[in-house]
């Protein structure tokens, strides 16, 4: 005999109260293990995401380090060569200047032409090396390069502007007290700065900070 409408309603309400899924004969209480696994997965998801993000960031940083390592090594090698060129050209120039001083026979008449030409060539090499260090830096080493070049110009002359032919002015072998004092001061600055170049370049290239 068919159930009445009232009996069906009572049966449905009774099923809901006992947590029974009508048609399957089982309730939510029959799935405790499934519920705990789902909850654990939901709780663990943020932790997994954080760990994955951290691993990605670390990998990216490591990749950047692996890229910059060779680049930094090449740059340091370029700077080392620039400092060495400046030191070599500075030594070459001061040798040429001392030779010109030694060969000058008549104070006030200038340096002999051959020695003047040698000093002029050395000045050109020194100027190029000085400009390269200005480009490479860092600032403390660029300042040392500027001091070397300033002293060299006092001893060997100054480049003229293009409107005056772009040549050089060349100092005479002047024996006046003030001229001798100026040359002596320039020689002292030149030698001191050349020595400072070695000290600061070595400190910087070995990983320290140039002063």
Residue pairs with C-beta under 8 A, 6 or more apart in sequence:
3 11
12 22
15 21
15 22
18 27
19 27
19 28
19 29
20 26
20 27
21 27
28 35
76 205
78 136
79 136
79 204
79 205
80 201
80 205
82 129
82 132
82 133
82 135
82 136
83 133
83 141
83 197
83 201
83 205
85 129
85 132
86 126
86 129
86 130
86 132
86 133
86 145
86 148
86 197
87 194
87 197
87 198
87 201
88 129
89 122
89 125
89 126
89 128
89 129
89 130
90 126
90 129
90 148
90 152
90 190
90 194
90 197
91 194
92 122
92 125
92 126
93 119
93 122
93 123
93 125
93 126
93 152
93 156
94 155
94 187
94 190
94 191
94 194
95 122
96 115
96 118
96 119
96 121
96 122
97 119
97 122
97 155
97 156
99 115
99 118
100 111
100 112
100 115
100 116
100 118
100 119
100 173
101 111
101 173
103 111
103 112
103 114
103 115
104 110
104 111
104 112
104 115
104 173
105 112
106 173
107 173
107 174
107 175
108 172
108 173
108 174
108 175
109 172
109 173
110 116
110 170
110 172
110 173
111 119
111 170
111 172
111 173
116 170
119 156
120 156
120 168
120 170
122 156
123 152
123 156
123 157
123 168
126 148
126 149
126 152
127 149
127 159
129 145
130 145
130 146
130 148
130 149
133 141
133 142
133 144
133 145
134 142
134 145
134 146
136 142
138 204
138 210
139 210
140 200
140 204
140 210
140 211
141 197
141 200
141 201
141 204
141 210
144 193
144 196
144 197
144 200
145 197
147 189
147 193
148 190
148 193
148 194
148 197
150 189
151 186
151 187
151 189
151 190
151 193
152 190
154 171
154 182
154 183
154 185
154 186
155 171
155 183
155 186
155 187
155 190
156 168
156 170
156 171
157 168
157 169
157 170
157 171
158 168
158 169
159 166
159 167
159 168
160 166
160 167
160 168
160 169
171 183
174 180
200 210
200 211
201 210
203 209
203 210
203 211
204 210
